[in-house]
C-alpha cells in the first residue's frame, strides 16, 4: 500500500455550486442513457448501469430522474441518442491527456475539443497515441473526517482492495474494476461513508511539470472540462504540493 499521492483528477472550484450540480446531473444522465442502451435497463445484469446509478445517487440525483434516464436508454421513452467518445492528445511538457464523455453530435464535439487543444497550447493526437499509458482502475473515495485511517484501510484490504492512499482530506482506495462494487459494499456495511466511486484511468508513469507549464496545463484542462459533453479528463502529470496549492487558490 502506498502513501500520499501527488496525482489526482483535477476538480476546479471556481463555478457556482448550483452550476456544478447541474453539470454533474447532465453528465450522469448521459452515462445512464448510454449504459442502458448498451446493456439493457436492468441494473442487476448491467454492471455499467449499476455504476452509473450509484454515481447519480452520489450527487443526490432524484430517483425519478434516474428512472427516466434508464427508460430513455432502454427505448421505453423517446430521447436523444448519445454515444461515448475518447480523445487523446498532449498538453504542455508532453503531458498525456485522455478526454472521455458522451455526445449526441460527434462532429460538433470533435471540432470543439480540437479547437480547445489548439487554442490552449495542446495537441490533439490520433486514437491510441496515449491510451497505452493508462490503465483502468476502480477508485473509491472516502472522507477522512471522523474516520480512522487504519480501520478504513483494514476494511478495504479485507474486501479485496489493491491500494490505499491518503489524498488531502480523502482516503483513495483502488481496486480491480470488477471488484469495485464489492469493496464499496463492504465499506458501507462497516458504516464507512463512501463519498464516490468510479472507474478511472490511472497513469502508469507521471511527468513532473514546473510553474509556467503547470499553469498553462491547468488552463487547458479547465477549458476542456468546460465542454458539456466531457465527463472526465485524465492526465499523467505530477506537481509539487506547494505549487498545486498555489494553483488551486488562484
QUIVENDA-V479241 format. One record per pair of residues at least 24 apart in sequence whose ideal C-beta (glycine too) atoms are under 10 Angstrom apart, sorted by sequence separation. I is the first residue (numbers start at 0). J is the second residue. D is the distance in Angstrom with one decimal. If there is no record, write none. Layout:
i=I j=J d=D
i=I j=J d=D
This chain:
i=27 j=51 d=6.6
i=30 j=54 d=6.9
i=31 j=55 d=6.5
i=45 j=69 d=9.6
i=48 j=72 d=8.1
i=79 j=103 d=4.6
i=80 j=104 d=10.0
i=84 j=108 d=6.3
i=88 j=112 d=8.6
i=137 j=161 d=8.9
i=138 j=162 d=9.4
i=139 j=163 d=9.8
i=143 j=167 d=8.1
i=144 j=168 d=6.5
i=146 j=170 d=7.4
i=158 j=182 d=4.4
i=170 j=194 d=9.4
i=172 j=196 d=8.7
i=174 j=198 d=9.8
i=212 j=236 d=8.7
i=213 j=237 d=9.9
i=27 j=52 d=8.9
i=30 j=55 d=8.4
i=48 j=73 d=9.4
i=78 j=103 d=9.5
i=79 j=104 d=9.5
i=84 j=109 d=7.8
i=88 j=113 d=8.9
i=96 j=121 d=6.7
i=98 j=123 d=8.8
i=136 j=161 d=7.9
i=143 j=168 d=5.1
i=144 j=169 d=9.3
i=157 j=182 d=9.4
i=158 j=183 d=8.5
i=160 j=185 d=9.0
i=169 j=194 d=7.0
i=213 j=238 d=5.3
i=27 j=53 d=9.9
i=40 j=66 d=9.4
i=82 j=108 d=9.3
i=86 j=112 d=5.2
i=90 j=116 d=8.4
i=96 j=122 d=9.3
i=136 j=162 d=8.2
i=138 j=164 d=9.7
i=140 j=166 d=8.1
i=142 j=168 d=6.8
i=143 j=169 d=5.9
i=156 j=182 d=9.4
i=158 j=184 d=7.9
i=159 j=185 d=8.0
i=160 j=186 d=9.0
i=169 j=195 d=9.5
i=173 j=199 d=8.7
i=208 j=234 d=9.8
i=212 j=238 d=9.5
i=213 j=239 d=8.9
i=217 j=243 d=9.3
i=27 j=54 d=5.3
i=28 j=55 d=7.7
i=42 j=69 d=8.1
i=45 j=72 d=9.9
i=86 j=113 d=8.2
i=89 j=116 d=8.6
i=94 j=121 d=8.7
i=96 j=123 d=8.9
i=142 j=169 d=6.3
i=143 j=170 d=5.6
i=155 j=182 d=6.2
i=158 j=185 d=3.5
i=26 j=54 d=8.8
i=27 j=55 d=4.7
i=40 j=68 d=9.8
i=41 j=69 d=9.1
i=45 j=73 d=9.7
i=84 j=112 d=8.4
i=88 j=116 d=5.5
i=91 j=119 d=9.1
i=96 j=124 d=8.8
i=141 j=169 d=6.6
i=142 j=170 d=7.8
i=154 j=182 d=8.8
i=155 j=183 d=9.6
i=157 j=185 d=7.2
i=158 j=186 d=6.9
i=171 j=199 d=9.8
i=173 j=201 d=7.3
i=206 j=234 d=8.9
i=208 j=236 d=5.3
i=210 j=238 d=9.1
i=214 j=242 d=9.2
i=218 j=246 d=9.9
i=27 j=56 d=9.4
i=31 j=60 d=9.1
i=40 j=69 d=4.9
i=86 j=115 d=10.0
i=90 j=119 d=8.4
i=91 j=120 d=5.9
i=93 j=122 d=9.6
i=95 j=124 d=8.9
i=140 j=169 d=5.1
i=141 j=170 d=4.4
i=205 j=234 d=8.9
i=206 j=235 d=5.9
i=207 j=236 d=7.5
i=208 j=237 d=7.2
i=209 j=238 d=8.5
i=210 j=239 d=9.2
i=213 j=242 d=6.0
i=217 j=246 d=5.5
i=27 j=57 d=8.7
i=39 j=69 d=9.6
i=40 j=70 d=7.0
i=86 j=116 d=8.3
i=90 j=120 d=7.3
i=91 j=121 d=7.5
i=139 j=169 d=10.0
i=140 j=170 d=7.3
i=141 j=171 d=8.0
i=155 j=185 d=7.8
i=158 j=188 d=9.0
i=205 j=235 d=5.2
i=206 j=236 d=5.4
i=207 j=237 d=4.6
i=208 j=238 d=6.2
i=209 j=239 d=8.5
i=213 j=243 d=8.1
i=216 j=246 d=9.5
i=217 j=247 d=8.7
i=23 j=54 d=8.7
i=24 j=55 d=8.0
i=27 j=58 d=6.3
i=40 j=71 d=9.6
i=89 j=120 d=9.8
i=90 j=121 d=4.7
i=97 j=128 d=9.9
i=139 j=170 d=8.4
i=140 j=171 d=5.8
i=141 j=172 d=6.8
i=154 j=185 d=6.3
i=155 j=186 d=6.5
i=158 j=189 d=8.7
i=200 j=231 d=7.8
i=202 j=233 d=7.2
i=204 j=235 d=6.5
i=205 j=236 d=6.1
i=206 j=237 d=6.6
i=207 j=238 d=7.5
i=208 j=239 d=9.5
i=214 j=245 d=9.3
i=23 j=55 d=9.1
i=26 j=58 d=9.2
i=28 j=60 d=7.9
i=40 j=72 d=6.6
i=41 j=73 d=8.6
i=89 j=121 d=6.1
i=90 j=122 d=8.2
i=97 j=129 d=6.3
i=139 j=171 d=7.6
i=140 j=172 d=7.7
i=154 j=186 d=5.7
i=157 j=189 d=9.1
i=199 j=231 d=7.5
i=200 j=232 d=9.6
i=201 j=233 d=7.9
i=202 j=234 d=7.4
i=203 j=235 d=7.7
i=205 j=237 d=4.0
i=207 j=239 d=8.1
i=210 j=242 d=6.1
i=213 j=245 d=9.1
i=214 j=246 d=6.6
i=217 j=249 d=8.8
i=27 j=60 d=6.2
i=31 j=64 d=8.9
i=35 j=68 d=7.3
i=36 j=69 d=9.9
i=39 j=72 d=8.8
i=40 j=73 d=3.4
i=88 j=121 d=5.7
i=89 j=122 d=4.8
i=95 j=128 d=8.2
i=96 j=129 d=6.9
i=97 j=130 d=6.5
i=138 j=171 d=6.3
i=139 j=172 d=4.3
i=154 j=187 d=9.9
i=197 j=230 d=9.6
i=198 j=231 d=9.9
i=200 j=233 d=4.2
i=202 j=235 d=3.4
i=204 j=237 d=9.3
i=205 j=238 d=9.3
i=209 j=242 d=7.7
i=213 j=246 d=6.2
i=23 j=57 d=9.0
i=24 j=58 d=6.7
i=31 j=65 d=6.5
i=34 j=68 d=9.2
i=35 j=69 d=4.9
i=38 j=72 d=9.1
i=39 j=73 d=6.3
i=40 j=74 d=8.4
i=88 j=122 d=5.4
i=89 j=123 d=8.4
i=95 j=129 d=3.7
i=138 j=172 d=7.1
i=139 j=173 d=7.9
i=154 j=188 d=8.7
i=155 j=189 d=9.4
i=197 j=231 d=8.3
i=199 j=233 d=7.1
i=200 j=234 d=9.5
i=201 j=235 d=9.1
i=202 j=236 d=8.4
i=208 j=242 d=8.9
i=23 j=58 d=4.6
i=24 j=59 d=9.3
i=31 j=66 d=9.5
i=32 j=67 d=9.6
i=33 j=68 d=9.7
i=34 j=69 d=8.5
i=35 j=70 d=7.9
i=36 j=71 d=8.4
i=37 j=72 d=8.1
i=38 j=73 d=9.5
i=39 j=74 d=9.9
i=40 j=75 d=7.3
i=88 j=123 d=4.2
i=89 j=124 d=6.4
i=94 j=129 d=9.3
i=95 j=130 d=8.8
i=97 j=132 d=8.6
i=137 j=172 d=8.4
i=138 j=173 d=5.8
i=139 j=174 d=6.9
i=151 j=186 d=7.3
i=154 j=189 d=4.7
i=200 j=235 d=9.5
i=202 j=237 d=9.3
i=210 j=245 d=8.3
i=214 j=249 d=8.0
i=22 j=58 d=9.9
i=23 j=59 d=9.3
i=24 j=60 d=5.8
i=28 j=64 d=6.8
i=31 j=67 d=9.2
i=32 j=68 d=5.3
i=35 j=71 d=7.5
i=36 j=72 d=4.3
i=87 j=123 d=7.8
i=88 j=124 d=4.5
i=93 j=129 d=9.9
i=95 j=131 d=9.5
i=97 j=133 d=6.1
i=136 j=172 d=9.9
i=137 j=173 d=6.8
i=138 j=174 d=7.8
i=153 j=189 d=9.1
i=154 j=190 d=9.6
i=155 j=191 d=8.5
i=210 j=246 d=8.7
i=23 j=60 d=8.2
i=24 j=61 d=9.2
i=27 j=64 d=8.8
i=28 j=65 d=8.4
i=31 j=68 d=3.9
i=32 j=69 d=8.0
i=35 j=72 d=2.7
i=36 j=73 d=7.0
i=86 j=123 d=6.3
i=87 j=124 d=5.1
i=88 j=125 d=9.0
i=95 j=132 d=5.1
i=136 j=173 d=5.0
i=137 j=174 d=4.0
i=154 j=191 d=6.1
i=20 j=58 d=6.9
i=27 j=65 d=8.5
i=30 j=68 d=8.6
i=31 j=69 d=6.0
i=32 j=70 d=9.4
i=34 j=72 d=6.6
i=35 j=73 d=4.7
i=36 j=74 d=7.7
i=86 j=124 d=8.3
i=87 j=125 d=7.4
i=95 j=133 d=7.6
i=136 j=174 d=7.0
i=137 j=175 d=6.5
i=138 j=176 d=9.4
i=151 j=189 d=8.6
i=19 j=58 d=9.2
i=20 j=59 d=8.1
i=28 j=67 d=8.4
i=29 j=68 d=8.3
i=31 j=70 d=9.9
i=32 j=71 d=5.2
i=33 j=72 d=6.7
i=34 j=73 d=9.9
i=35 j=74 d=8.6
i=86 j=125 d=10.0
i=87 j=126 d=6.4
i=89 j=128 d=8.0
i=136 j=175 d=7.6
i=137 j=176 d=4.7
i=150 j=189 d=7.8
i=162 j=201 d=9.4
i=20 j=60 d=9.3
i=24 j=64 d=7.1
i=28 j=68 d=4.7
i=31 j=71 d=8.3
i=32 j=72 d=4.0
i=35 j=75 d=9.3
i=86 j=126 d=8.3
i=87 j=127 d=7.0
i=88 j=128 d=7.3
i=89 j=129 d=7.2
i=135 j=175 d=9.3
i=136 j=176 d=6.5
i=137 j=177 d=7.8
i=139 j=179 d=6.6
i=146 j=186 d=9.9
i=150 j=190 d=9.8
i=151 j=191 d=5.7
i=27 j=68 d=8.0
i=28 j=69 d=9.9
i=31 j=72 d=6.3
i=32 j=73 d=9.0
i=85 j=126 d=7.4
i=87 j=128 d=5.1
i=88 j=129 d=7.1
i=135 j=176 d=5.4
i=137 j=178 d=6.5
i=138 j=179 d=7.8
i=139 j=180 d=9.8
i=150 j=191 d=7.5
i=151 j=192 d=9.9
i=30 j=72 d=9.5
i=36 j=78 d=9.3
i=85 j=127 d=9.6
i=87 j=129 d=4.6
i=134 j=176 d=9.6
i=137 j=179 d=2.9
i=141 j=183 d=9.5
i=28 j=71 d=8.4
i=29 j=72 d=9.6
i=86 j=129 d=10.0
i=87 j=130 d=5.8
i=136 j=179 d=8.5
i=137 j=180 d=8.1
i=139 j=182 d=6.2
i=24 j=68 d=9.7
i=28 j=72 d=9.5
i=32 j=76 d=10.0
i=36 j=80 d=7.8
i=87 j=131 d=9.8
i=137 j=181 d=9.4
i=139 j=183 d=5.5
i=146 j=190 d=9.4
i=147 j=191 d=9.4
i=36 j=81 d=7.7
i=85 j=130 d=7.4
i=87 j=132 d=9.4
i=137 j=182 d=7.2
i=141 j=186 d=6.8
i=146 j=191 d=6.2
i=32 j=78 d=6.4
i=36 j=82 d=9.3
i=37 j=83 d=8.6
i=87 j=133 d=9.5
i=137 j=183 d=8.4
i=146 j=192 d=7.2
i=32 j=79 d=7.5
i=33 j=80 d=9.4
i=139 j=186 d=6.9
i=145 j=192 d=8.7
i=32 j=80 d=8.6
i=33 j=81 d=5.1
i=144 j=192 d=9.2
i=32 j=81 d=5.3
i=33 j=82 d=7.3
i=34 j=83 d=9.8
i=142 j=191 d=9.4
i=28 j=78 d=9.6
i=29 j=79 d=8.6
i=31 j=81 d=9.7
i=33 j=83 d=6.0
i=141 j=191 d=6.0
i=142 j=192 d=6.2
i=28 j=79 d=9.9
i=30 j=81 d=8.6
i=141 j=192 d=6.8
i=142 j=193 d=8.6
i=29 j=81 d=5.1
i=139 j=191 d=9.7
i=141 j=193 d=5.7
i=142 j=194 d=5.4
i=28 j=81 d=9.1
i=29 j=82 d=9.7
i=30 j=83 d=8.9
i=140 j=193 d=7.2
i=141 j=194 d=6.2
i=142 j=195 d=10.0
i=29 j=83 d=9.2
i=139 j=193 d=5.9
i=140 j=194 d=4.6
i=141 j=195 d=9.2
i=139 j=194 d=8.5
i=140 j=195 d=5.0
i=141 j=196 d=9.5
i=139 j=195 d=7.7
i=140 j=196 d=7.1
i=138 j=195 d=8.5
i=139 j=196 d=4.4
i=140 j=197 d=8.6
i=138 j=196 d=6.8
i=139 j=197 d=8.5
i=137 j=196 d=6.9
i=138 j=197 d=6.0
i=137 j=197 d=7.8
i=138 j=198 d=7.6
i=136 j=197 d=9.7
i=137 j=198 d=5.9
i=138 j=199 d=4.6
i=136 j=198 d=7.3
i=137 j=199 d=7.8
i=138 j=200 d=9.9
i=135 j=198 d=5.6
i=136 j=199 d=5.9
i=138 j=201 d=7.6
i=135 j=199 d=7.2
i=136 j=200 d=8.0
i=134 j=199 d=9.8
i=135 j=200 d=6.1
i=136 j=201 d=4.7
i=133 j=199 d=9.0
i=134 j=200 d=7.3
i=135 j=201 d=7.6
i=34 j=101 d=9.9
i=133 j=200 d=4.1
i=134 j=201 d=6.0
i=33 j=101 d=5.4
i=132 j=200 d=9.1
i=133 j=201 d=6.3
i=134 j=202 d=8.4
i=32 j=101 d=7.8
i=132 j=201 d=10.0
i=133 j=202 d=5.4
i=134 j=203 d=6.5
i=30 j=100 d=9.1
i=130 j=200 d=8.3
i=132 j=202 d=5.8
i=133 j=203 d=6.9
i=29 j=100 d=7.7
i=30 j=101 d=6.5
i=32 j=103 d=9.7
i=129 j=200 d=9.9
i=132 j=203 d=5.7
i=29 j=101 d=4.1
i=131 j=203 d=8.5
i=132 j=204 d=7.0
i=28 j=101 d=9.4
i=29 j=102 d=8.3
i=129 j=202 d=9.2
i=132 j=205 d=9.8
i=167 j=240 d=9.5
i=26 j=100 d=7.4
i=29 j=103 d=8.5
i=132 j=206 d=9.9
i=26 j=101 d=7.7
i=25 j=101 d=9.8
i=167 j=243 d=9.8
i=167 j=244 d=9.8
i=57 j=140 d=9.4
i=50 j=137 d=9.0
i=120 j=212 d=9.2
i=121 j=215 d=9.0
i=120 j=215 d=5.4
i=121 j=216 d=8.3
i=119 j=215 d=7.1
i=120 j=216 d=8.3
i=119 j=216 d=8.9
i=119 j=217 d=10.0
i=120 j=218 d=8.3
i=121 j=219 d=5.1
i=119 j=218 d=5.7
i=120 j=219 d=6.2
i=121 j=220 d=9.1
i=99 j=199 d=9.8
i=118 j=218 d=9.9
i=119 j=219 d=4.0
i=133 j=233 d=6.1
i=99 j=200 d=7.6
i=118 j=219 d=8.7
i=119 j=220 d=8.8
i=121 j=222 d=9.6
i=132 j=233 d=9.5
i=133 j=234 d=9.5
i=119 j=221 d=8.7
i=121 j=223 d=8.3
i=133 j=235 d=7.3
i=97 j=200 d=5.5
i=116 j=219 d=7.4
i=119 j=222 d=5.5
i=130 j=233 d=9.8
i=132 j=235 d=5.8
i=115 j=219 d=7.4
i=118 j=222 d=7.5
i=119 j=223 d=8.2
i=129 j=233 d=9.2
i=97 j=202 d=9.1
i=115 j=220 d=9.9
i=129 j=234 d=9.5
i=115 j=221 d=10.0
i=116 j=222 d=9.3
i=129 j=235 d=7.9
i=95 j=202 d=7.1
i=115 j=222 d=5.2
i=116 j=223 d=7.7
i=94 j=202 d=9.5
i=95 j=203 d=10.0
i=114 j=222 d=9.8
i=115 j=223 d=5.4
i=95 j=204 d=9.4
i=115 j=224 d=9.8
i=95 j=205 d=9.6
i=115 j=225 d=8.2
i=94 j=205 d=8.7
i=95 j=206 d=7.8
i=112 j=223 d=6.8
i=115 j=226 d=7.0
i=94 j=206 d=5.2
i=111 j=223 d=9.3
i=93 j=206 d=6.1
i=94 j=207 d=9.9
i=92 j=206 d=5.9
i=94 j=208 d=6.5
i=111 j=225 d=9.8
i=112 j=226 d=6.7
i=115 j=229 d=9.5
i=85 j=200 d=9.3
i=91 j=206 d=9.6
i=92 j=207 d=8.4
i=93 j=208 d=9.1
i=111 j=226 d=5.8
i=90 j=206 d=9.4
i=92 j=208 d=4.7
i=111 j=227 d=9.5
i=112 j=228 d=8.3
i=91 j=208 d=6.7
i=92 j=209 d=8.0
i=111 j=228 d=7.7
i=112 j=229 d=7.7
i=90 j=208 d=8.8
i=91 j=209 d=9.8
i=94 j=212 d=8.1
i=108 j=226 d=7.3
i=111 j=229 d=9.3
i=92 j=211 d=9.4
i=93 j=212 d=9.5
i=94 j=213 d=9.6
i=108 j=227 d=9.3
i=109 j=228 d=10.0
i=91 j=211 d=8.2
i=92 j=212 d=4.5
i=96 j=216 d=8.8
i=108 j=228 d=4.8
i=91 j=212 d=4.1
i=92 j=213 d=8.5
i=107 j=228 d=8.2
i=108 j=229 d=8.4
i=90 j=212 d=8.3
i=91 j=213 d=7.8
i=94 j=216 d=5.9
i=98 j=220 d=9.3
i=91 j=214 d=8.9
i=92 j=215 d=9.0
i=96 j=219 d=7.8
i=100 j=223 d=9.6
i=105 j=228 d=9.5
i=91 j=215 d=4.8
i=92 j=216 d=7.3
i=96 j=220 d=7.4
i=100 j=224 d=9.8
i=102 j=226 d=9.3
i=104 j=228 d=8.4
i=90 j=215 d=7.8
i=91 j=216 d=4.6
i=94 j=219 d=9.1
i=98 j=223 d=5.8
i=102 j=227 d=9.1
i=103 j=228 d=8.3
i=50 j=176 d=9.1
i=53 j=179 d=9.5
i=90 j=216 d=4.7
i=91 j=217 d=9.4
i=94 j=220 d=9.3
i=98 j=224 d=8.9
i=100 j=226 d=7.5
i=102 j=228 d=4.4
i=53 j=180 d=7.9
i=90 j=217 d=9.4
i=91 j=218 d=9.4
i=96 j=223 d=7.6
i=100 j=227 d=8.6
i=101 j=228 d=6.5
i=102 j=229 d=9.1
i=90 j=218 d=9.7
i=91 j=219 d=7.2
i=98 j=226 d=8.4
i=100 j=228 d=4.6
i=101 j=229 d=9.1
i=50 j=179 d=7.5
i=90 j=219 d=5.2
i=99 j=228 d=9.9
i=100 j=229 d=4.3
i=101 j=230 d=6.7
i=8 j=138 d=8.8
i=46 j=176 d=8.9
i=50 j=180 d=7.4
i=53 j=183 d=7.7
i=89 j=219 d=10.0
i=90 j=220 d=7.3
i=98 j=228 d=9.4
i=99 j=229 d=7.3
i=100 j=230 d=4.4
i=7 j=138 d=9.9
i=46 j=177 d=8.1
i=49 j=180 d=6.6
i=88 j=219 d=9.6
i=98 j=229 d=5.9
i=99 j=230 d=5.6
i=100 j=231 d=7.3
i=98 j=230 d=9.0
i=99 j=231 d=4.9
i=100 j=232 d=9.2
i=7 j=140 d=9.9
i=46 j=179 d=9.3
i=50 j=183 d=9.8
i=90 j=223 d=9.4
i=98 j=231 d=7.7
i=99 j=232 d=7.8
i=46 j=180 d=7.4
i=97 j=231 d=8.2
i=98 j=232 d=5.4
i=99 j=233 d=7.5
i=88 j=223 d=9.5
i=97 j=232 d=7.2
i=98 j=233 d=8.0
i=57 j=193 d=8.1
i=96 j=232 d=6.4
i=97 j=233 d=4.3
i=98 j=234 d=9.8
i=57 j=194 d=7.1
i=58 j=195 d=8.3
i=86 j=223 d=8.8
i=96 j=233 d=7.1
i=97 j=234 d=7.7
i=57 j=195 d=4.6
i=95 j=233 d=8.3
i=96 j=234 d=5.2
i=97 j=235 d=9.0
i=56 j=195 d=9.8
i=57 j=196 d=7.5
i=95 j=234 d=6.7
i=96 j=235 d=8.4
i=53 j=193 d=9.1
i=57 j=197 d=8.7
i=94 j=234 d=5.5
i=95 j=235 d=4.7
i=96 j=236 d=9.2
i=54 j=195 d=7.2
i=94 j=235 d=6.1
i=95 j=236 d=8.6
i=53 j=195 d=8.6
i=54 j=196 d=7.8
i=90 j=232 d=9.6
i=93 j=235 d=9.4
i=94 j=236 d=4.6
i=53 j=196 d=6.5
i=54 j=197 d=6.3
i=86 j=229 d=9.0
i=93 j=236 d=9.6
i=94 j=237 d=9.4
i=53 j=197 d=8.7
i=54 j=198 d=10.0
i=84 j=228 d=7.5
i=90 j=234 d=6.7
i=92 j=236 d=7.6
i=84 j=229 d=9.0
i=89 j=234 d=9.8
i=90 j=235 d=9.7
i=91 j=236 d=8.7
i=50 j=196 d=7.6
i=51 j=197 d=9.6
i=82 j=228 d=10.0
i=84 j=230 d=9.7
i=86 j=232 d=9.6
i=87 j=233 d=9.7
i=90 j=236 d=7.6
i=50 j=197 d=7.0
i=81 j=228 d=9.0
i=83 j=230 d=9.3
i=50 j=198 d=6.7
i=85 j=233 d=9.8
i=47 j=198 d=8.7
i=0 j=152 d=7.0
i=46 j=198 d=9.7
i=0 j=155 d=9.2
i=0 j=156 d=7.5
i=7 j=164 d=9.3
i=4 j=162 d=9.1
i=6 j=164 d=9.5
i=7 j=166 d=5.8
i=0 j=160 d=8.7
i=4 j=164 d=4.4
i=6 j=166 d=9.0
i=7 j=167 d=8.3
i=0 j=161 d=8.7
i=1 j=162 d=6.1
i=2 j=163 d=9.0
i=3 j=164 d=6.7
i=4 j=165 d=8.0
i=5 j=166 d=9.0
i=0 j=162 d=6.1
i=1 j=163 d=7.5
i=2 j=164 d=6.7
i=3 j=165 d=5.6
i=4 j=166 d=5.4
i=7 j=169 d=8.9
i=0 j=163 d=4.7
i=1 j=164 d=5.6
i=2 j=165 d=6.4
i=3 j=166 d=7.0
i=4 j=167 d=9.7
i=0 j=164 d=7.9
i=1 j=165 d=9.3
i=2 j=166 d=9.9
i=3 j=167 d=8.7
i=7 j=171 d=7.7
i=4 j=171 d=6.6
i=30 j=197 d=9.9
i=3 j=171 d=9.9
i=4 j=173 d=9.7
i=1 j=171 d=9.9
i=0 j=172 d=9.8
i=1 j=173 d=9.3
i=0 j=173 d=9.7
i=54 j=230 d=9.7
i=8 j=197 d=9.3
i=8 j=199 d=6.9
i=7 j=199 d=10.0
i=8 j=200 d=9.2
i=8 j=201 d=9.7
i=6 j=201 d=8.0
i=6 j=202 d=6.8
i=4 j=201 d=9.8
i=29 j=227 d=9.3
i=6 j=205 d=5.7
i=29 j=228 d=8.0
i=5 j=205 d=7.7
i=30 j=230 d=6.8
i=4 j=205 d=9.9
i=26 j=227 d=8.0
i=29 j=230 d=7.4
i=5 j=207 d=9.0
i=22 j=224 d=9.2
i=25 j=227 d=6.4
i=26 j=228 d=8.6
i=22 j=225 d=9.2
i=25 j=228 d=9.3
i=26 j=229 d=8.1
i=27 j=230 d=8.5
i=26 j=230 d=4.7
i=22 j=227 d=7.0
i=25 j=230 d=9.5
i=26 j=231 d=8.7
i=11 j=217 d=8.2
i=21 j=227 d=9.9
i=9 j=216 d=9.3
i=22 j=229 d=9.8
i=23 j=230 d=9.6
i=9 j=217 d=6.9
i=13 j=221 d=8.0
i=22 j=230 d=9.7
i=11 j=220 d=8.4
i=11 j=221 d=5.5
i=14 j=224 d=9.9
i=9 j=220 d=5.3
i=14 j=225 d=9.0
i=8 j=220 d=9.5
i=9 j=221 d=7.5
i=11 j=224 d=7.1
i=10 j=224 d=8.9
i=11 j=225 d=9.3
i=9 j=224 d=7.5
i=8 j=224 d=9.9
i=9 j=231 d=9.9
i=8 j=231 d=6.9
i=9 j=232 d=7.0
i=8 j=232 d=7.6
i=9 j=233 d=9.7
i=8 j=233 d=6.9
i=9 j=234 d=7.6
i=8 j=234 d=8.4
i=6 j=233 d=9.9
i=9 j=236 d=9.4
i=6 j=234 d=8.4
i=6 j=235 d=7.7
i=6 j=236 d=7.4
i=5 j=236 d=9.2
i=6 j=237 d=6.1
i=7 j=238 d=10.0
i=5 j=237 d=5.2
i=6 j=238 d=8.8
i=4 j=237 d=9.6
i=5 j=238 d=6.7
i=5 j=239 d=7.7
i=9 j=243 d=9.6
i=13 j=247 d=9.9
i=5 j=240 d=6.7
i=11 j=246 d=9.9
i=12 j=247 d=7.3
i=7 j=243 d=8.9
i=11 j=247 d=8.0
i=12 j=248 d=9.6
i=13 j=249 d=9.7
i=3 j=240 d=8.4
i=9 j=246 d=9.4
i=10 j=247 d=9.2
i=5 j=243 d=7.5
i=9 j=247 d=8.8
